[in-house]
């Protein structure tokens, strides 16, 4: 009888430790996204960029799930959410947001956000011209290709994680490499967008 009791206590202890470290869904980034992202069940996760000690989650409200007559349901604004942590200690949301374009007729929009600590910045924006297939940003006098992601409705967005660039310049190119559109931003506007 004593053996059964000792074995039962050992098994319960092992199960408790396992559930503590592996059974908590917020220990994973995916669990934290589901638990902490506002209106998670109404959002489409477009892209997850998991980096050392933080992660960026690009998502947007599903237009089919929007019910307000005041909202433009054909194009909802994406959100970049920053999560901090790791899989061992758990993840939590730091901030979330996106800026809507000041001019929706621009072929490309440009925004910047400072990342946690001294990890640089993320440059991101909408690709409003369907002819734009590649987006490049000038970093240290060299144009670097950005990452492009697409939602289930066909809307495209670009982003690039990099060190702060004082003379931002983003260009959009066609499939054959032809130049289509260029956007430049003023440093005062960049700082306002990044700090808000």
Biotite code that builds the C-alpha atoms (Angstrom):
import biotite.structure as struc

atoms = struc.array([
    struc.Atom([0.000, 0.000, 0.000], chain_id="A", res_id=1, res_name="UNK", atom_name="CA", element="C"),
    struc.Atom([2.865, 2.318, 0.848], chain_id="A", res_id=2, res_name="UNK", atom_name="CA", element="C"),
    struc.Atom([4.474, 1.639, -2.568], chain_id="A", res_id=3, res_name="UNK", atom_name="CA", element="C"),
    struc.Atom([1.271, 2.596, -4.371], chain_id="A", res_id=4, res_name="UNK", atom_name="CA", element="C"),
    struc.Atom([1.040, 5.840, -2.390], chain_id="A", res_id=5, res_name="UNK", atom_name="CA", element="C"),
    struc.Atom([4.687, 6.751, -3.129], chain_id="A", res_id=6, res_name="UNK", atom_name="CA", element="C"),
    struc.Atom([4.273, 5.945, -6.839], chain_id="A", res_id=7, res_name="UNK", atom_name="CA", element="C"),
    struc.Atom([1.045, 7.987, -6.982], chain_id="A", res_id=8, res_name="UNK", atom_name="CA", element="C"),
    struc.Atom([2.696, 10.998, -5.312], chain_id="A", res_id=9, res_name="UNK", atom_name="CA", element="C"),
    struc.Atom([5.666, 10.752, -7.706], chain_id="A", res_id=10, res_name="UNK", atom_name="CA", element="C"),
    struc.Atom([3.377, 10.558, -10.742], chain_id="A", res_id=11, res_name="UNK", atom_name="CA", element="C"),
    struc.Atom([1.331, 13.552, -9.549], chain_id="A", res_id=12, res_name="UNK", atom_name="CA", element="C"),
    struc.Atom([4.526, 15.529, -8.962], chain_id="A", res_id=13, res_name="UNK", atom_name="CA", element="C"),
    struc.Atom([5.829, 14.724, -12.430], chain_id="A", res_id=14, res_name="UNK", atom_name="CA", element="C"),
    struc.Atom([2.485, 15.643, -14.018], chain_id="A", res_id=15, res_name="UNK", atom_name="CA", element="C"),
    struc.Atom([2.334, 18.892, -12.042], chain_id="A", res_id=16, res_name="UNK", atom_name="CA", element="C"),
    struc.Atom([5.814, 19.902, -13.179], chain_id="A", res_id=17, res_name="UNK", atom_name="CA", element="C"),
    struc.Atom([4.988, 18.973, -16.781], chain_id="A", res_id=18, res_name="UNK", atom_name="CA", element="C"),
    struc.Atom([1.748, 21.017, -16.762], chain_id="A", res_id=19, res_name="UNK", atom_name="CA", element="C"),
    struc.Atom([3.515, 23.960, -15.128], chain_id="A", res_id=20, res_name="UNK", atom_name="CA", element="C"),
    struc.Atom([6.202, 24.169, -17.815], chain_id="A", res_id=21, res_name="UNK", atom_name="CA", element="C"),
    struc.Atom([4.461, 22.759, -20.882], chain_id="A", res_id=22, res_name="UNK", atom_name="CA", element="C"),
    struc.Atom([0.737, 22.895, -20.223], chain_id="A", res_id=23, res_name="UNK", atom_name="CA", element="C"),
    struc.Atom([0.456, 26.677, -19.847], chain_id="A", res_id=24, res_name="UNK", atom_name="CA", element="C"),
    struc.Atom([-0.645, 27.995, -23.260], chain_id="A", res_id=25, res_name="UNK", atom_name="CA", element="C"),
    struc.Atom([0.765, 31.499, -22.583], chain_id="A", res_id=26, res_name="UNK", atom_name="CA", element="C"),
    struc.Atom([4.263, 30.004, -22.372], chain_id="A", res_id=27, res_name="UNK", atom_name="CA", element="C"),
    struc.Atom([4.068, 29.682, -26.145], chain_id="A", res_id=28, res_name="UNK", atom_name="CA", element="C"),
    struc.Atom([3.827, 32.671, -28.432], chain_id="A", res_id=29, res_name="UNK", atom_name="CA", element="C"),
    struc.Atom([0.734, 31.202, -30.086], chain_id="A", res_id=30, res_name="UNK", atom_name="CA", element="C"),
    struc.Atom([-0.951, 30.844, -26.674], chain_id="A", res_id=31, res_name="UNK", atom_name="CA", element="C"),
    struc.Atom([-0.132, 34.444, -25.773], chain_id="A", res_id=32, res_name="UNK", atom_name="CA", element="C"),
    struc.Atom([-1.493, 35.676, -29.111], chain_id="A", res_id=33, res_name="UNK", atom_name="CA", element="C"),
    struc.Atom([-4.795, 33.875, -28.518], chain_id="A", res_id=34, res_name="UNK", atom_name="CA", element="C"),
    struc.Atom([-5.037, 35.055, -24.919], chain_id="A", res_id=35, res_name="UNK", atom_name="CA", element="C"),
    struc.Atom([-3.809, 38.658, -25.131], chain_id="A", res_id=36, res_name="UNK", atom_name="CA", element="C"),
    struc.Atom([-4.591, 39.946, -28.627], chain_id="A", res_id=37, res_name="UNK", atom_name="CA", element="C"),
    struc.Atom([-7.834, 41.961, -28.563], chain_id="A", res_id=38, res_name="UNK", atom_name="CA", element="C"),
    struc.Atom([-10.603, 40.378, -30.648], chain_id="A", res_id=39, res_name="UNK", atom_name="CA", element="C"),
    struc.Atom([-8.336, 37.450, -31.584], chain_id="A", res_id=40, res_name="UNK", atom_name="CA", element="C"),
    struc.Atom([-11.294, 35.404, -32.848], chain_id="A", res_id=41, res_name="UNK", atom_name="CA", element="C"),
    struc.Atom([-12.183, 38.196, -35.317], chain_id="A", res_id=42, res_name="UNK", atom_name="CA", element="C"),
    struc.Atom([-8.633, 38.608, -36.661], chain_id="A", res_id=43, res_name="UNK", atom_name="CA", element="C"),
    struc.Atom([-6.619, 37.045, -39.440], chain_id="A", res_id=44, res_name="UNK", atom_name="CA", element="C"),
    struc.Atom([-2.997, 36.406, -38.504], chain_id="A", res_id=45, res_name="UNK", atom_name="CA", element="C"),
    struc.Atom([-1.080, 37.442, -41.623], chain_id="A", res_id=46, res_name="UNK", atom_name="CA", element="C"),
    struc.Atom([2.491, 36.870, -40.436], chain_id="A", res_id=47, res_name="UNK", atom_name="CA", element="C"),
    struc.Atom([4.518, 36.095, -37.301], chain_id="A", res_id=48, res_name="UNK", atom_name="CA", element="C"),
    struc.Atom([8.156, 37.199, -37.137], chain_id="A", res_id=49, res_name="UNK", atom_name="CA", element="C"),
    struc.Atom([9.722, 35.547, -34.087], chain_id="A", res_id=50, res_name="UNK", atom_name="CA", element="C"),
    struc.Atom([13.060, 37.027, -33.031], chain_id="A", res_id=51, res_name="UNK", atom_name="CA", element="C"),
    struc.Atom([15.294, 36.832, -29.973], chain_id="A", res_id=52, res_name="UNK", atom_name="CA", element="C"),
    struc.Atom([13.244, 37.895, -26.904], chain_id="A", res_id=53, res_name="UNK", atom_name="CA", element="C"),
    struc.Atom([10.442, 39.525, -28.929], chain_id="A", res_id=54, res_name="UNK", atom_name="CA", element="C"),
    struc.Atom([8.058, 38.764, -31.767], chain_id="A", res_id=55, res_name="UNK", atom_name="CA", element="C"),
    struc.Atom([6.049, 40.817, -34.243], chain_id="A", res_id=56, res_name="UNK", atom_name="CA", element="C"),
    struc.Atom([2.573, 39.671, -35.227], chain_id="A", res_id=57, res_name="UNK", atom_name="CA", element="C"),
    struc.Atom([0.915, 41.250, -38.267], chain_id="A", res_id=58, res_name="UNK", atom_name="CA", element="C"),
    struc.Atom([-2.850, 40.773, -38.243], chain_id="A", res_id=59, res_name="UNK", atom_name="CA", element="C"),
    struc.Atom([-6.041, 42.479, -39.327], chain_id="A", res_id=60, res_name="UNK", atom_name="CA", element="C"),
    struc.Atom([-9.734, 42.296, -38.623], chain_id="A", res_id=61, res_name="UNK", atom_name="CA", element="C"),
    struc.Atom([-11.571, 40.031, -41.015], chain_id="A", res_id=62, res_name="UNK", atom_name="CA", element="C"),
    struc.Atom([-13.815, 42.302, -43.103], chain_id="A", res_id=63, res_name="UNK", atom_name="CA", element="C"),
    struc.Atom([-16.515, 39.609, -43.097], chain_id="A", res_id=64, res_name="UNK", atom_name="CA", element="C"),
    struc.Atom([-16.674, 39.810, -39.289], chain_id="A", res_id=65, res_name="UNK", atom_name="CA", element="C"),
    struc.Atom([-16.985, 43.611, -39.080], chain_id="A", res_id=66, res_name="UNK", atom_name="CA", element="C"),
    struc.Atom([-20.524, 44.713, -38.360], chain_id="A", res_id=67, res_name="UNK", atom_name="CA", element="C"),
    struc.Atom([-20.264, 48.476, -37.921], chain_id="A", res_id=68, res_name="UNK", atom_name="CA", element="C"),
    struc.Atom([-21.753, 50.410, -40.826], chain_id="A", res_id=69, res_name="UNK", atom_name="CA", element="C"),
    struc.Atom([-19.109, 53.106, -40.245], chain_id="A", res_id=70, res_name="UNK", atom_name="CA", element="C"),
    struc.Atom([-16.213, 50.762, -41.049], chain_id="A", res_id=71, res_name="UNK", atom_name="CA", element="C"),
    struc.Atom([-14.840, 50.200, -44.518], chain_id="A", res_id=72, res_name="UNK", atom_name="CA", element="C"),
    struc.Atom([-15.267, 46.438, -44.722], chain_id="A", res_id=73, res_name="UNK", atom_name="CA", element="C"),
    struc.Atom([-13.408, 45.981, -48.000], chain_id="A", res_id=74, res_name="UNK", atom_name="CA", element="C"),
    struc.Atom([-10.108, 47.100, -46.483], chain_id="A", res_id=75, res_name="UNK", atom_name="CA", element="C"),
    struc.Atom([-9.497, 46.967, -42.745], chain_id="A", res_id=76, res_name="UNK", atom_name="CA", element="C"),
    struc.Atom([-6.286, 48.387, -41.294], chain_id="A", res_id=77, res_name="UNK", atom_name="CA", element="C"),
    struc.Atom([-3.630, 45.844, -40.307], chain_id="A", res_id=78, res_name="UNK", atom_name="CA", element="C"),
    struc.Atom([-2.069, 45.803, -36.855], chain_id="A", res_id=79, res_name="UNK", atom_name="CA", element="C"),
    struc.Atom([1.491, 45.090, -35.766], chain_id="A", res_id=80, res_name="UNK", atom_name="CA", element="C"),
    struc.Atom([1.547, 43.666, -32.247], chain_id="A", res_id=81, res_name="UNK", atom_name="CA", element="C"),
    struc.Atom([4.822, 43.378, -30.349], chain_id="A", res_id=82, res_name="UNK", atom_name="CA", element="C"),
    struc.Atom([5.172, 40.481, -27.911], chain_id="A", res_id=83, res_name="UNK", atom_name="CA", element="C"),
    struc.Atom([8.110, 40.160, -25.515], chain_id="A", res_id=84, res_name="UNK", atom_name="CA", element="C"),
    struc.Atom([9.414, 37.077, -23.747], chain_id="A", res_id=85, res_name="UNK", atom_name="CA", element="C"),
    struc.Atom([10.420, 33.559, -24.671], chain_id="A", res_id=86, res_name="UNK", atom_name="CA", element="C"),
    struc.Atom([9.004, 30.033, -24.658], chain_id="A", res_id=87, res_name="UNK", atom_name="CA", element="C"),
    struc.Atom([10.569, 29.195, -21.289], chain_id="A", res_id=88, res_name="UNK", atom_name="CA", element="C"),
    struc.Atom([9.338, 32.180, -19.252], chain_id="A", res_id=89, res_name="UNK", atom_name="CA", element="C"),
    struc.Atom([6.264, 32.993, -21.308], chain_id="A", res_id=90, res_name="UNK", atom_name="CA", element="C"),
    struc.Atom([5.162, 35.756, -23.664], chain_id="A", res_id=91, res_name="UNK", atom_name="CA", element="C"),
    struc.Atom([3.160, 38.927, -23.103], chain_id="A", res_id=92, res_name="UNK", atom_name="CA", element="C"),
    struc.Atom([1.939, 41.689, -25.387], chain_id="A", res_id=93, res_name="UNK", atom_name="CA", element="C"),
    struc.Atom([3.907, 44.946, -25.226], chain_id="A", res_id=94, res_name="UNK", atom_name="CA", element="C"),
    struc.Atom([1.968, 47.112, -27.690], chain_id="A", res_id=95, res_name="UNK", atom_name="CA", element="C"),
    struc.Atom([-0.190, 46.972, -30.763], chain_id="A", res_id=96, res_name="UNK", atom_name="CA", element="C"),
    struc.Atom([-1.074, 49.384, -33.551], chain_id="A", res_id=97, res_name="UNK", atom_name="CA", element="C"),
    struc.Atom([-0.742, 50.550, -37.155], chain_id="A", res_id=98, res_name="UNK", atom_name="CA", element="C"),
    struc.Atom([-1.121, 53.902, -38.822], chain_id="A", res_id=99, res_name="UNK", atom_name="CA", element="C"),
    struc.Atom([-3.661, 54.303, -41.565], chain_id="A", res_id=100, res_name="UNK", atom_name="CA", element="C"),
    struc.Atom([-2.332, 55.925, -44.679], chain_id="A", res_id=101, res_name="UNK", atom_name="CA", element="C"),
    struc.Atom([-2.569, 59.700, -44.841], chain_id="A", res_id=102, res_name="UNK", atom_name="CA", element="C"),
    struc.Atom([-3.134, 59.426, -48.577], chain_id="A", res_id=103, res_name="UNK", atom_name="CA", element="C"),
    struc.Atom([-4.862, 56.174, -49.618], chain_id="A", res_id=104, res_name="UNK", atom_name="CA", element="C"),
    struc.Atom([-4.024, 56.956, -53.253], chain_id="A", res_id=105, res_name="UNK", atom_name="CA", element="C"),
    struc.Atom([-0.279, 56.492, -52.652], chain_id="A", res_id=106, res_name="UNK", atom_name="CA", element="C"),
    struc.Atom([1.097, 53.363, -54.286], chain_id="A", res_id=107, res_name="UNK", atom_name="CA", element="C"),
    struc.Atom([3.143, 52.698, -51.112], chain_id="A", res_id=108, res_name="UNK", atom_name="CA", element="C"),
    struc.Atom([2.754, 53.960, -47.571], chain_id="A", res_id=109, res_name="UNK", atom_name="CA", element="C"),
    struc.Atom([5.607, 54.301, -45.076], chain_id="A", res_id=110, res_name="UNK", atom_name="CA", element="C"),
    struc.Atom([5.589, 54.006, -41.296], chain_id="A", res_id=111, res_name="UNK", atom_name="CA", element="C"),
    struc.Atom([8.207, 53.338, -38.662], chain_id="A", res_id=112, res_name="UNK", atom_name="CA", element="C"),
    struc.Atom([8.075, 51.956, -35.137], chain_id="A", res_id=113, res_name="UNK", atom_name="CA", element="C"),
    struc.Atom([10.893, 51.600, -32.624], chain_id="A", res_id=114, res_name="UNK", atom_name="CA", element="C"),
    struc.Atom([11.364, 48.050, -31.336], chain_id="A", res_id=115, res_name="UNK", atom_name="CA", element="C"),
    struc.Atom([11.825, 47.137, -27.651], chain_id="A", res_id=116, res_name="UNK", atom_name="CA", element="C"),
    struc.Atom([15.151, 48.134, -26.121], chain_id="A", res_id=117, res_name="UNK", atom_name="CA", element="C"),
    struc.Atom([17.868, 48.902, -28.637], chain_id="A", res_id=118, res_name="UNK", atom_name="CA", element="C"),
    struc.Atom([16.772, 46.352, -31.220], chain_id="A", res_id=119, res_name="UNK", atom_name="CA", element="C"),
    struc.Atom([16.300, 48.853, -34.032], chain_id="A", res_id=120, res_name="UNK", atom_name="CA", element="C"),
    struc.Atom([13.113, 49.746, -35.859], chain_id="A", res_id=121, res_name="UNK", atom_name="CA", element="C"),
    struc.Atom([10.528, 48.164, -38.097], chain_id="A", res_id=122, res_name="UNK", atom_name="CA", element="C"),
    struc.Atom([9.566, 49.958, -41.289], chain_id="A", res_id=123, res_name="UNK", atom_name="CA", element="C"),
    struc.Atom([6.220, 48.859, -42.690], chain_id="A", res_id=124, res_name="UNK", atom_name="CA", element="C"),
    struc.Atom([3.384, 49.924, -44.926], chain_id="A", res_id=125, res_name="UNK", atom_name="CA", element="C"),
    struc.Atom([0.665, 49.079, -47.404], chain_id="A", res_id=126, res_name="UNK", atom_name="CA", element="C"),
    struc.Atom([1.309, 48.184, -51.037], chain_id="A", res_id=127, res_name="UNK", atom_name="CA", element="C"),
    struc.Atom([-1.674, 49.784, -52.759], chain_id="A", res_id=128, res_name="UNK", atom_name="CA", element="C"),
    struc.Atom([-0.553, 49.331, -56.373], chain_id="A", res_id=129, res_name="UNK", atom_name="CA", element="C"),
    struc.Atom([-1.032, 45.728, -57.596], chain_id="A", res_id=130, res_name="UNK", atom_name="CA", element="C"),
    struc.Atom([1.788, 46.225, -60.132], chain_id="A", res_id=131, res_name="UNK", atom_name="CA", element="C"),
    struc.Atom([4.333, 46.569, -57.297], chain_id="A", res_id=132, res_name="UNK", atom_name="CA", element="C"),
    struc.Atom([5.929, 43.154, -56.777], chain_id="A", res_id=133, res_name="UNK", atom_name="CA", element="C"),
    struc.Atom([9.129, 44.155, -54.924], chain_id="A", res_id=134, res_name="UNK", atom_name="CA", element="C"),
    struc.Atom([9.732, 46.841, -52.300], chain_id="A", res_id=135, res_name="UNK", atom_name="CA", element="C"),
    struc.Atom([13.240, 47.992, -51.392], chain_id="A", res_id=136, res_name="UNK", atom_name="CA", element="C"),
    struc.Atom([14.429, 50.381, -48.694], chain_id="A", res_id=137, res_name="UNK", atom_name="CA", element="C"),
    struc.Atom([17.646, 52.369, -48.664], chain_id="A", res_id=138, res_name="UNK", atom_name="CA", element="C"),
    struc.Atom([19.797, 51.278, -45.698], chain_id="A", res_id=139, res_name="UNK", atom_name="CA", element="C"),
    struc.Atom([23.362, 52.652, -45.418], chain_id="A", res_id=140, res_name="UNK", atom_name="CA", element="C"),
    struc.Atom([23.300, 53.858, -49.049], chain_id="A", res_id=141, res_name="UNK", atom_name="CA", element="C"),
    struc.Atom([22.235, 50.433, -50.343], chain_id="A", res_id=142, res_name="UNK", atom_name="CA", element="C"),
    struc.Atom([18.730, 49.302, -51.301], chain_id="A", res_id=143, res_name="UNK", atom_name="CA", element="C"),
    struc.Atom([17.654, 46.216, -49.322], chain_id="A", res_id=144, res_name="UNK", atom_name="CA", element="C"),
    struc.Atom([14.643, 44.085, -50.273], chain_id="A", res_id=145, res_name="UNK", atom_name="CA", element="C"),
    struc.Atom([11.821, 44.121, -47.717], chain_id="A", res_id=146, res_name="UNK", atom_name="CA", element="C"),
    struc.Atom([9.566, 41.239, -46.702], chain_id="A", res_id=147, res_name="UNK", atom_name="CA", element="C"),
    struc.Atom([6.153, 41.188, -48.387], chain_id="A", res_id=148, res_name="UNK", atom_name="CA", element="C"),
    struc.Atom([3.139, 39.447, -46.872], chain_id="A", res_id=149, res_name="UNK", atom_name="CA", element="C"),
    struc.Atom([-0.409, 39.109, -48.186], chain_id="A", res_id=150, res_name="UNK", atom_name="CA", element="C"),
    struc.Atom([-3.724, 38.647, -46.392], chain_id="A", res_id=151, res_name="UNK", atom_name="CA", element="C"),
    struc.Atom([-6.473, 36.283, -47.535], chain_id="A", res_id=152, res_name="UNK", atom_name="CA", element="C"),
    struc.Atom([-8.186, 39.142, -49.414], chain_id="A", res_id=153, res_name="UNK", atom_name="CA", element="C"),
    struc.Atom([-5.107, 39.811, -51.571], chain_id="A", res_id=154, res_name="UNK", atom_name="CA", element="C"),
    struc.Atom([-3.991, 43.019, -49.816], chain_id="A", res_id=155, res_name="UNK", atom_name="CA", element="C"),
    struc.Atom([-0.182, 43.260, -49.628], chain_id="A", res_id=156, res_name="UNK", atom_name="CA", element="C"),
    struc.Atom([2.037, 44.762, -46.929], chain_id="A", res_id=157, res_name="UNK", atom_name="CA", element="C"),
    struc.Atom([5.789, 45.123, -46.591], chain_id="A", res_id=158, res_name="UNK", atom_name="CA", element="C"),
    struc.Atom([8.063, 45.287, -43.563], chain_id="A", res_id=159, res_name="UNK", atom_name="CA", element="C"),
    struc.Atom([11.762, 45.394, -42.750], chain_id="A", res_id=160, res_name="UNK", atom_name="CA", element="C"),
    struc.Atom([13.548, 45.228, -39.396], chain_id="A", res_id=161, res_name="UNK", atom_name="CA", element="C"),
    struc.Atom([16.732, 47.310, -39.415], chain_id="A", res_id=162, res_name="UNK", atom_name="CA", element="C"),
    struc.Atom([18.808, 49.931, -37.627], chain_id="A", res_id=163, res_name="UNK", atom_name="CA", element="C"),
    struc.Atom([17.399, 53.455, -37.617], chain_id="A", res_id=164, res_name="UNK", atom_name="CA", element="C"),
    struc.Atom([17.890, 55.229, -40.945], chain_id="A", res_id=165, res_name="UNK", atom_name="CA", element="C"),
    struc.Atom([17.862, 59.044, -40.889], chain_id="A", res_id=166, res_name="UNK", atom_name="CA", element="C"),
    struc.Atom([17.120, 59.408, -44.624], chain_id="A", res_id=167, res_name="UNK", atom_name="CA", element="C"),
    struc.Atom([14.335, 56.882, -45.263], chain_id="A", res_id=168, res_name="UNK", atom_name="CA", element="C"),
    struc.Atom([13.637, 56.051, -48.869], chain_id="A", res_id=169, res_name="UNK", atom_name="CA", element="C"),
    struc.Atom([11.323, 53.230, -49.992], chain_id="A", res_id=170, res_name="UNK", atom_name="CA", element="C"),
    struc.Atom([10.843, 52.237, -53.627], chain_id="A", res_id=171, res_name="UNK", atom_name="CA", element="C"),
    struc.Atom([8.367, 49.926, -55.331], chain_id="A", res_id=172, res_name="UNK", atom_name="CA", element="C"),
    struc.Atom([9.289, 47.917, -58.418], chain_id="A", res_id=173, res_name="UNK", atom_name="CA", element="C"),
    struc.Atom([7.370, 45.914, -61.017], chain_id="A", res_id=174, res_name="UNK", atom_name="CA", element="C"),
    struc.Atom([7.796, 42.195, -61.711], chain_id="A", res_id=175, res_name="UNK", atom_name="CA", element="C"),
    struc.Atom([10.498, 42.927, -64.311], chain_id="A", res_id=176, res_name="UNK", atom_name="CA", element="C"),
    struc.Atom([12.349, 45.323, -61.972], chain_id="A", res_id=177, res_name="UNK", atom_name="CA", element="C"),
    struc.Atom([10.979, 48.563, -63.396], chain_id="A", res_id=178, res_name="UNK", atom_name="CA", element="C"),
    struc.Atom([10.680, 51.486, -60.980], chain_id="A", res_id=179, res_name="UNK", atom_name="CA", element="C"),
    struc.Atom([7.051, 52.387, -60.112], chain_id="A", res_id=180, res_name="UNK", atom_name="CA", element="C"),
    struc.Atom([6.869, 54.531, -56.980], chain_id="A", res_id=181, res_name="UNK", atom_name="CA", element="C"),
    struc.Atom([9.054, 56.137, -54.317], chain_id="A", res_id=182, res_name="UNK", atom_name="CA", element="C"),
    struc.Atom([8.170, 57.442, -50.888], chain_id="A", res_id=183, res_name="UNK", atom_name="CA", element="C"),
    struc.Atom([10.318, 59.544, -48.564], chain_id="A", res_id=184, res_name="UNK", atom_name="CA", element="C"),
    struc.Atom([9.416, 60.709, -45.083], chain_id="A", res_id=185, res_name="UNK", atom_name="CA", element="C"),
    struc.Atom([10.546, 63.609, -42.960], chain_id="A", res_id=186, res_name="UNK", atom_name="CA", element="C"),
    struc.Atom([12.462, 62.775, -39.811], chain_id="A", res_id=187, res_name="UNK", atom_name="CA", element="C"),
    struc.Atom([10.065, 64.746, -37.549], chain_id="A", res_id=188, res_name="UNK", atom_name="CA", element="C"),
    struc.Atom([7.098, 62.678, -38.797], chain_id="A", res_id=189, res_name="UNK", atom_name="CA", element="C"),
    struc.Atom([9.078, 59.465, -38.334], chain_id="A", res_id=190, res_name="UNK", atom_name="CA", element="C"),
    struc.Atom([9.892, 60.276, -34.736], chain_id="A", res_id=191, res_name="UNK", atom_name="CA", element="C"),
    struc.Atom([6.267, 61.159, -34.014], chain_id="A", res_id=192, res_name="UNK", atom_name="CA", element="C"),
    struc.Atom([5.036, 57.881, -35.514], chain_id="A", res_id=193, res_name="UNK", atom_name="CA", element="C"),
    struc.Atom([7.692, 55.803, -33.804], chain_id="A", res_id=194, res_name="UNK", atom_name="CA", element="C"),
    struc.Atom([7.198, 57.240, -30.340], chain_id="A", res_id=195, res_name="UNK", atom_name="CA", element="C"),
    struc.Atom([3.415, 57.146, -30.309], chain_id="A", res_id=196, res_name="UNK", atom_name="CA", element="C"),
])
